[in-house]
């Protein structure tokens, strides 16, 4: 029998993931990491510094700077969002929390766009399952909803999503807008005005978020794919004309995004070809394997099982469109310095490809995924709990000793709220495991329930039980507080060699006026980064300055600073 599609799904297999459970999972994943923490080093803290400069009028809105230094990542829109949030912060709220609100919404946008993008691609006639001789196959809308649930679960399950998607950096803004554009192109055959506006907003937002070349590649390639997605001999001239107009609109939006990026001087080529050395290539391979796990093996399986449709008379947009997005991101990962942040943009479409593997998985493969996920994430949760107990009680002794060695000066504190949330999350994981093996065995998204739930559980436990430890090791607040304590009258402070994250922390958390070190200055204090052996750089005139103290970062001695006072 000639099977036109490898997907064989019954109506029972197309049942939806419970809406309340999916919404609760997404909320738990988004909120944990945005609440109850300081700005972390160094990209997260650096971005907060640029936003503060804009909000308080110390920098130009068209060219954000931090103490006169422009951004390494040429972007404006993410810093605008953070600056507006700071300006709108009410008196009862902290500004560093309010800054995270629009970025939390961008992560939610990426999730929503991934769901709807997968949904509309699954509505494609070439993506629909086999029609049975006597009926009983999945209905198109139900099948598309179940596939969209699988795509969203695969997106949440990706290990590389956790940290970068909870930082207030241009990378998260790029993720949200690229996912929005992916949804727009996927939905164009079924909707017109909404997806067209979303496509323009996605491309322009992506360009203003520091990725104009990615926006141009996404837009031009999608315009070509959308134009080719029509019968070779169209019977409906109006339909063919509509596709041509929509493709031209995407191309024009790409050019408009490029023009805006050029007007803001955001178009800067940063091509860094990989060296022909095994260590470099193995590093890229390791990043690809763990960052996109578990989506990448399922995506490869999708390409194999759906390979015959890739060369069909009509383009299979449910495969070709995600492949184009993933391919562009993989090339950017190999040719740019920020490989992990470039690979982040591939996760929505790679998750979509992973979803199309679900209707073709054999029972043995699905069971293997479940058992591996169960053991891996249960082990992660167990380790997190054991280390937390050791921090609170000193037992077991070895984990407590490891924490004391890696985070000297850390004093554990107990939070009843965090403890209750962690307990509820752990109980939910236990219930999810029982629910997975006991019910809904026919659902096509069943193989991704445990990976998504395990990833959310591990991230939530880290952001509750380990939050004080992570704040102690990943933030600069301790360094700032110890420095201010050594200054009799905190005020003007000259700096030399400090990183942008450190500068932002001293300005934001220390409320200090920082200036670059100059020959003629009235500042009474000087703060600088020492040499590798903690010696004073030769550029410091010791007849003018007297060393007051060497102040160490709690978890990284390489980020120590030297504090001088003017004679």
C-alpha positions as CSV (number, residue, x, y, z in Angstrom):
1,X,0.0,0.0,0.0
2,X,1.3,3.4,-0.9
3,X,1.2,5.5,2.3
4,X,1.3,9.2,1.5
5,X,2.3,10.2,5.0
6,X,4.1,8.3,7.8
7,X,1.7,9.6,10.4
8,X,-0.8,7.0,11.5
9,X,-3.0,8.4,14.3
10,X,-6.3,7.4,15.7
11,X,-8.9,9.8,17.1
12,X,-8.0,8.5,20.6
13,X,-4.3,9.4,20.0
14,X,-5.3,13.0,19.1
15,X,-6.6,13.8,22.5
16,X,-5.5,17.1,23.9
17,X,-3.2,17.7,26.8
18,X,-5.3,19.0,29.7
19,X,-5.5,22.7,29.3
20,X,-5.2,23.5,33.0
21,X,-2.1,21.3,33.3
22,X,-0.4,22.8,30.2
23,X,-1.1,26.4,31.5
24,X,0.2,25.5,35.0
25,X,3.3,24.0,33.5
26,X,4.0,27.1,31.4
27,X,3.3,29.5,34.3
28,X,5.6,27.6,36.6
29,X,8.4,27.6,34.0
30,X,8.1,31.3,33.1
31,X,7.7,32.7,36.6
32,X,10.6,30.7,38.2
33,X,13.8,32.6,37.4
34,X,12.2,36.0,37.0
35,X,11.1,36.3,40.7
36,X,13.2,36.7,43.8
37,X,16.7,37.1,42.4
38,X,19.3,39.9,41.8
39,X,20.8,40.7,38.4
40,X,23.2,37.9,37.6
41,X,26.6,38.2,36.0
42,X,27.4,39.2,33.5
43,X,25.1,39.6,30.5
44,X,21.9,39.9,32.7
45,X,23.5,42.6,34.9
46,X,25.1,44.4,32.0
47,X,21.7,44.7,30.2
48,X,20.2,46.1,33.4
49,X,22.9,48.7,33.5
50,X,22.2,49.9,29.9
51,X,18.4,50.0,30.7
52,X,19.1,52.1,33.8
53,X,21.2,54.6,31.9
54,X,18.4,55.1,29.4
55,X,15.7,55.3,32.1
56,X,17.5,58.0,34.0
57,X,18.6,60.0,31.0
58,X,22.3,59.2,31.1
59,X,22.4,57.7,27.6
60,X,20.9,58.3,24.2
61,X,17.9,56.2,23.3
62,X,19.1,55.8,19.8
63,X,22.5,54.5,20.9
64,X,22.5,53.0,24.4
65,X,25.7,53.3,26.4
66,X,27.0,52.3,29.8
67,X,29.4,54.9,31.2
68,X,30.0,56.0,27.7
69,X,30.7,52.5,26.3
70,X,28.3,51.2,23.6
71,X,26.8,47.8,23.7
72,X,28.6,44.7,22.5
73,X,25.3,43.5,21.1
74,X,24.0,46.1,18.7
75,X,20.4,46.3,19.8
76,X,17.9,49.0,21.0
77,X,14.5,47.5,21.5
78,X,15.3,45.2,24.5
79,X,16.9,48.1,26.3
80,X,13.9,50.3,25.5
81,X,11.6,47.7,27.0
82,X,13.6,47.6,30.2
83,X,14.0,51.3,30.5
84,X,10.2,51.9,30.0
85,X,9.6,49.3,32.7
86,X,11.9,51.1,35.1
87,X,10.2,54.4,34.4
88,X,6.8,52.9,35.0
89,X,7.8,51.1,38.2
90,X,5.5,52.0,41.1
91,X,6.9,53.1,44.4
92,X,6.0,49.7,46.1
93,X,7.9,47.6,43.5
94,X,11.6,47.0,42.9
95,X,12.8,48.1,39.5
96,X,14.9,45.0,38.8
97,X,11.8,42.9,39.1
98,X,9.7,45.3,36.9
99,X,12.4,45.1,34.3
100,X,11.8,41.3,34.0
101,X,8.1,41.7,33.4
102,X,8.3,42.5,29.6
103,X,10.9,39.8,29.2
104,X,8.7,37.3,30.9
105,X,6.0,38.3,28.5
106,X,8.5,37.7,25.6
107,X,9.1,34.1,26.9
108,X,5.3,33.6,27.1
109,X,5.1,34.9,23.5
110,X,7.7,32.4,22.4
111,X,5.7,29.6,23.9
112,X,2.4,30.8,22.5
113,X,3.9,31.2,19.0
114,X,5.5,27.8,19.1
115,X,2.1,26.2,19.9
116,X,0.3,28.0,17.2
117,X,3.1,27.6,14.7
118,X,3.1,23.9,15.2
119,X,-0.7,23.9,15.1
120,X,-1.0,25.5,11.7
121,X,1.8,23.5,10.2
122,X,0.0,20.3,11.4
123,X,-3.2,21.6,9.6
124,X,-1.3,21.3,6.3
125,X,-2.9,18.5,4.2
126,X,0.5,17.0,3.6
127,X,1.1,16.7,7.4
128,X,-2.3,15.0,8.2
129,X,-2.3,11.4,9.2
130,X,-3.4,8.5,7.0
131,X,-7.1,8.2,6.3
132,X,-8.3,4.7,7.4
133,X,-10.5,2.6,5.1
134,X,-13.4,2.4,7.7
135,X,-12.8,5.7,9.5
136,X,-11.5,6.3,13.0
137,X,-8.4,8.4,12.0
138,X,-7.7,11.6,13.9
139,X,-9.8,14.6,12.9
140,X,-7.7,17.4,11.4
141,X,-8.3,20.0,14.1
142,X,-7.8,17.5,17.0
143,X,-4.7,16.1,15.4
144,X,-3.2,19.6,15.0
145,X,-4.0,20.5,18.6
146,X,-2.3,17.4,19.9
147,X,0.7,18.0,17.7
148,X,0.9,21.6,19.0
149,X,0.8,20.3,22.5
150,X,3.8,18.1,21.7
151,X,5.7,21.0,20.1
152,X,5.2,23.2,23.2
153,X,6.3,20.3,25.5
154,X,9.4,19.7,23.4
155,X,10.2,23.5,23.5
156,X,9.9,23.5,27.3
157,X,12.0,20.3,27.6
158,X,15.0,21.8,25.8
159,X,17.8,22.1,28.3
160,X,19.4,25.2,26.8
161,X,16.2,27.2,27.2
162,X,16.2,27.5,31.0
163,X,18.9,30.1,31.8
164,X,19.0,32.2,28.6
165,X,15.2,32.5,28.5
166,X,15.1,34.0,32.0
167,X,17.7,36.7,31.4
168,X,16.8,40.3,30.5
169,X,19.1,40.3,27.5
170,X,18.6,40.8,23.7
171,X,18.8,37.0,23.3
172,X,15.3,36.6,24.9
173,X,13.9,39.4,22.8
174,X,15.3,37.8,19.7
175,X,13.7,34.5,20.7
176,X,10.3,36.0,21.2
177,X,10.2,37.9,17.9
178,X,11.7,35.0,15.8
179,X,9.0,32.7,17.2
180,X,6.4,35.3,16.4
181,X,7.5,35.4,12.8
182,X,7.6,31.6,12.6
183,X,4.0,31.5,13.7
184,X,3.1,34.2,11.2
185,X,4.5,32.3,8.2
186,X,2.9,29.0,9.4
187,X,-0.5,30.6,9.8
188,X,-0.6,32.5,6.5
189,X,-2.4,29.8,4.5
190,X,-5.3,29.9,7.0
191,X,-5.3,33.6,8.2
192,X,-4.2,36.7,6.4
193,X,-4.3,40.0,8.2
194,X,-3.3,38.8,11.6
195,X,-0.3,36.7,10.5
196,X,0.8,39.5,8.0
197,X,1.0,42.0,10.9
198,X,2.7,39.4,13.1
199,X,5.3,38.8,10.4
200,X,6.1,42.5,10.1
201,X,6.3,42.9,13.9
202,X,8.4,39.8,14.2
203,X,11.0,40.8,11.6
204,X,11.2,44.4,12.8
205,X,11.4,43.4,16.4
206,X,14.1,40.8,15.6
207,X,16.2,43.4,13.7
208,X,15.9,46.0,16.4
209,X,16.8,43.3,19.0
210,X,20.3,42.9,17.4
211,X,19.8,40.2,14.8
212,X,19.1,42.1,11.5
213,X,20.9,39.5,9.4
214,X,18.9,36.7,10.9
215,X,15.7,38.7,10.2
216,X,16.8,39.1,6.6
217,X,17.6,35.4,6.2
218,X,14.4,34.2,8.0
219,X,12.3,36.6,5.9
220,X,13.8,36.0,2.5
221,X,13.8,32.2,2.9
222,X,10.2,32.2,4.2
223,X,9.0,34.3,1.4
224,X,10.5,31.8,-1.1
225,X,9.0,28.8,0.7
226,X,5.6,30.4,1.0
227,X,5.6,31.2,-2.7
228,X,6.6,27.6,-3.6
229,X,3.9,26.2,-1.4
230,X,1.2,26.0,-4.1
231,X,0.3,23.4,-6.7
232,X,2.4,23.3,-9.8
233,X,-0.7,23.8,-11.9
234,X,-2.9,26.0,-9.8
235,X,-6.6,25.8,-10.6
236,X,-7.5,28.9,-8.7
237,X,-5.9,32.1,-10.0
238,X,-7.0,34.2,-7.1
239,X,-5.4,31.7,-4.7
240,X,-2.1,31.9,-6.6
241,X,-2.3,35.7,-6.6
242,X,-2.9,35.8,-2.9
243,X,0.2,33.6,-2.2
244,X,2.3,35.8,-4.5
245,X,1.1,39.0,-2.6
246,X,1.8,37.4,0.8
247,X,5.3,36.4,-0.3
248,X,6.0,39.9,-1.6
249,X,4.7,41.3,1.7
250,X,7.2,39.2,3.7
251,X,10.0,40.2,1.4
252,X,9.1,43.9,1.8
253,X,8.9,43.5,5.6
254,X,12.4,41.9,5.5
255,X,13.7,44.9,3.6
256,X,12.0,47.3,6.0
257,X,13.5,45.6,9.0
258,X,16.9,45.8,7.3
259,X,16.5,49.5,6.6
260,X,15.5,50.2,10.2
261,X,18.5,48.3,11.4
262,X,20.8,50.3,9.2
263,X,19.3,53.6,10.3
264,X,20.1,52.6,13.9
265,X,23.5,51.4,12.9
266,X,22.7,47.8,14.1
267,X,23.9,46.0,11.0
268,X,27.4,44.8,11.9
269,X,28.9,41.7,10.5
270,X,30.5,39.4,13.1
271,X,31.6,36.5,11.0
272,X,34.0,34.2,12.9
273,X,34.7,31.0,10.9
274,X,35.4,28.0,13.1
275,X,39.0,26.8,13.2
276,X,39.9,23.5,11.6
277,X,40.7,22.0,15.0
278,X,39.0,19.1,16.6
279,X,38.6,20.9,19.9
280,X,36.5,23.7,18.3
281,X,34.3,21.3,16.4
282,X,33.8,19.0,19.4
283,X,32.8,22.0,21.4
284,X,30.1,22.9,18.9
285,X,29.0,19.3,18.8
286,X,28.7,19.1,22.6
287,X,26.8,22.4,22.7
288,X,24.4,21.2,20.0
289,X,23.8,17.9,21.8
290,X,23.0,19.2,25.3
291,X,21.5,22.6,24.4
292,X,18.8,21.2,22.2
293,X,18.2,18.0,24.0
294,X,15.7,16.2,23.7
295,X,14.4,17.9,20.6
296,X,17.4,17.2,18.3
297,X,17.1,13.3,18.1
298,X,13.4,13.6,17.5
299,X,14.0,16.3,14.8
300,X,16.4,14.0,13.0
301,X,13.9,11.2,13.2
302,X,11.3,13.5,11.7
303,X,13.6,14.2,8.7
304,X,14.1,10.5,8.2
305,X,10.5,9.4,8.4
306,X,9.2,12.3,6.4
307,X,12.0,12.3,3.9
308,X,9.8,11.2,0.9
309,X,7.7,14.4,1.3
310,X,10.7,16.6,1.0
311,X,10.9,15.9,-2.7
312,X,7.2,15.8,-3.4
313,X,5.7,17.7,-6.3
314,X,4.5,20.3,-3.8
315,X,6.7,21.6,-1.0
316,X,6.0,20.3,2.4
317,X,5.9,23.5,4.4
318,X,5.5,21.6,7.8
319,X,9.0,20.2,7.2
320,X,10.7,22.8,4.9
321,X,9.8,25.9,7.0
322,X,11.2,24.6,10.4
323,X,14.3,23.2,8.5
324,X,15.0,26.6,7.1
325,X,14.9,28.3,10.5
326,X,17.0,25.6,12.1
327,X,19.5,25.6,9.3
328,X,20.0,29.4,9.5
329,X,20.5,29.2,13.3
330,X,23.0,26.3,13.0
331,X,25.1,28.3,10.5
332,X,24.9,31.4,12.8
333,X,26.0,29.2,15.7
334,X,29.1,28.1,13.7
335,X,30.0,31.6,12.4
336,X,29.3,34.0,15.3
337,X,30.9,34.5,18.7
338,X,27.7,34.0,20.6
339,X,27.0,30.4,19.6
340,X,24.6,29.5,22.4
341,X,22.5,32.6,21.9
342,X,22.3,32.0,18.2
343,X,21.3,28.4,18.8
344,X,18.5,29.6,21.2
345,X,16.6,30.9,18.2
346,X,16.4,27.4,16.7
347,X,14.5,25.9,19.7
348,X,10.9,26.8,18.7
349,X,11.3,25.4,15.2
350,X,13.4,22.4,16.3
351,X,10.6,21.6,18.8
352,X,8.1,21.7,16.0
353,X,10.2,19.2,14.0
354,X,10.4,17.1,17.1
355,X,6.6,17.1,17.3
356,X,6.2,15.6,13.9
357,X,8.3,12.6,15.0
358,X,5.7,11.7,17.7
359,X,3.1,10.0,15.4
360,X,5.9,7.8,13.9
361,X,7.6,6.7,17.1
362,X,7.5,3.0,17.9
363,X,6.4,1.9,21.4
364,X,9.9,0.7,22.3
365,X,11.4,4.1,21.5
366,X,8.7,6.0,23.5
367,X,9.4,3.7,26.5
368,X,13.1,4.3,26.2
369,X,12.5,8.1,26.3
370,X,10.3,7.8,29.3
371,X,12.7,5.6,31.3
372,X,15.7,7.8,30.5
373,X,13.8,11.0,31.4
374,X,12.4,9.5,34.6
375,X,15.8,8.5,35.8
376,X,17.6,11.6,34.7
377,X,15.3,14.3,36.1
378,X,14.5,12.3,39.2
379,X,18.2,12.1,39.9
380,X,18.5,15.9,39.3
381,X,15.7,16.6,41.7
382,X,17.2,14.2,44.3
383,X,20.6,16.0,44.1
384,X,19.0,19.4,44.4
385,X,17.1,18.3,47.5
386,X,20.1,16.6,49.1
387,X,22.4,19.7,48.6
388,X,19.6,21.9,50.0
389,X,19.3,19.7,53.1
390,X,23.1,19.8,53.5
391,X,23.0,23.6,53.4
392,X,20.3,23.8,56.0
393,X,21.6,21.1,58.4
394,X,25.2,20.3,57.5
395,X,24.2,16.7,56.8
396,X,25.3,15.0,54.6
397,X,28.7,16.4,55.4
398,X,30.3,16.2,51.9
399,X,27.7,18.3,50.0
400,X,27.9,20.9,52.8
401,X,31.7,21.0,52.6
402,X,31.5,21.4,48.8
403,X,29.1,24.4,49.2
404,X,31.4,26.0,51.8
405,X,34.4,25.5,49.5
406,X,32.7,26.8,46.3
407,X,30.8,29.7,48.0
408,X,32.8,30.9,50.9
409,X,30.9,33.2,53.2
410,X,27.5,31.9,52.2
411,X,25.0,31.6,55.0
412,X,22.0,29.4,54.3
413,X,18.5,30.8,55.0
414,X,15.2,29.1,55.2
415,X,12.2,30.3,53.2
416,X,8.9,28.7,54.0
417,X,7.3,29.9,50.8
418,X,10.2,28.5,48.6
419,X,10.1,25.2,50.6
420,X,6.3,24.8,50.0
421,X,6.6,25.6,46.3
422,X,9.4,23.0,46.0
423,X,7.4,20.4,47.9
424,X,4.4,21.0,45.7
425,X,6.5,20.7,42.5
426,X,8.1,17.5,43.7
427,X,4.7,16.0,44.5
428,X,3.4,17.2,41.1
429,X,6.3,15.3,39.4
430,X,5.5,12.2,41.3
431,X,1.9,12.5,40.3
432,X,2.9,13.2,36.7
433,X,5.0,10.0,36.5
434,X,2.1,8.0,37.9
435,X,-0.3,9.7,35.5
436,X,1.9,9.1,32.5
437,X,2.2,5.3,33.0
438,X,-1.4,4.8,34.0
439,X,-3.4,7.0,31.6
440,X,-3.5,8.5,28.1
441,X,-1.1,5.9,26.7
442,X,-2.5,6.5,23.2
443,X,-1.9,10.2,23.1
444,X,0.8,11.2,20.6
445,X,2.3,13.8,22.9
446,X,2.9,11.2,25.7
447,X,6.6,10.8,25.1
448,X,7.3,14.5,25.8
449,X,5.3,14.8,29.0
450,X,8.1,13.6,31.3
451,X,10.9,15.6,29.5
452,X,8.9,18.8,29.8
453,X,7.8,18.2,33.3
454,X,11.3,17.1,34.4
455,X,12.9,20.2,32.9
456,X,10.3,22.5,34.6
457,X,10.7,20.6,37.9
458,X,14.5,20.9,37.9
459,X,14.4,24.6,37.0
460,X,11.8,25.3,39.6
461,X,13.7,23.5,42.4
462,X,16.9,25.4,41.5
463,X,15.0,28.8,41.5
464,X,13.5,28.1,44.9
465,X,15.7,25.9,47.1
466,X,19.0,27.1,45.6
467,X,18.1,30.7,45.0
468,X,20.0,32.2,48.0
469,X,23.1,30.2,46.9
470,X,22.8,31.3,43.3
471,X,22.3,34.9,44.3
472,X,25.4,34.6,46.4
473,X,27.6,33.2,43.6
474,X,26.1,34.7,40.5
475,X,25.3,38.3,41.5
476,X,27.6,41.2,42.3
477,X,25.6,42.5,45.3
478,X,28.0,41.0,47.8
479,X,31.0,42.6,46.1
480,X,29.2,45.9,45.9
481,X,28.2,45.8,49.6
482,X,31.6,45.0,50.8
483,X,33.2,47.7,48.7
484,X,30.8,50.4,50.0
485,X,31.4,49.2,53.6
486,X,35.1,50.0,53.1
487,X,34.4,53.5,51.8
488,X,33.8,56.1,54.6
489,X,31.7,58.4,52.4
490,X,30.5,56.6,49.3
491,X,30.3,59.0,46.3
492,X,32.3,59.6,43.2
493,X,34.3,56.6,42.1
494,X,36.9,56.3,39.3
495,X,37.2,52.9,37.6
496,X,39.8,51.1,35.6
497,X,39.5,47.8,33.8
498,X,36.1,46.8,35.3
499,X,33.8,44.6,33.3
500,X,30.5,46.0,32.1
501,X,28.6,43.8,34.5
502,X,30.6,45.1,37.5
503,X,30.1,48.7,36.4
504,X,26.4,48.2,36.1
505,X,26.2,46.5,39.5
506,X,28.1,49.4,41.2
507,X,25.9,51.9,39.5
508,X,22.6,50.2,40.0
509,X,22.9,48.4,43.4
510,X,25.6,50.8,44.9
511,X,24.0,54.0,43.7
512,X,27.6,55.3,43.0
513,X,28.7,57.8,40.4
514,X,31.3,56.1,38.3
515,X,33.8,57.8,36.0
516,X,36.7,56.4,34.0
517,X,40.1,57.0,35.6
518,X,41.6,60.4,34.5
519,X,44.7,62.4,35.2
520,X,42.6,65.2,36.5
521,X,39.6,64.2,38.6
522,X,38.1,65.1,42.0
523,X,37.0,61.6,42.9
524,X,38.3,60.4,46.2
525,X,38.1,56.7,45.4
526,X,39.5,54.5,42.7
527,X,38.3,50.9,41.9
528,X,40.1,48.8,39.4
529,X,40.6,45.2,38.3
530,X,44.0,43.9,39.4
531,X,46.5,41.8,37.5
532,X,46.3,38.0,37.5
533,X,48.5,37.9,40.6
534,X,46.4,40.6,42.3
535,X,49.2,43.2,41.8
536,X,48.5,46.8,41.0
537,X,48.6,47.7,37.3
538,X,51.5,50.0,36.2
539,X,49.0,52.7,35.1
540,X,48.1,53.5,38.7
541,X,50.2,56.3,40.2
542,X,50.9,55.1,43.8
543,X,52.0,58.6,44.8
544,X,48.4,59.7,44.2
545,X,46.5,56.6,45.4
546,X,46.8,54.5,48.5
547,X,45.5,50.9,48.4
548,X,42.7,50.4,51.0
549,X,41.7,46.8,50.4
550,X,41.5,43.8,48.0
551,X,37.9,42.9,47.8
552,X,37.1,39.4,46.5
553,X,34.0,38.1,44.8
554,X,32.3,35.4,46.9
555,X,32.6,32.6,44.4
556,X,35.2,33.8,41.8
557,X,38.6,35.2,42.9
558,X,39.2,36.2,39.3
559,X,36.6,39.0,39.8
560,X,38.4,40.7,42.7
561,X,38.8,44.4,42.7
562,X,41.3,46.8,44.3
563,X,40.0,49.8,46.2
564,X,42.2,52.9,46.4
565,X,41.8,56.2,48.2
566,X,43.2,59.5,47.0
567,X,46.1,60.8,49.1
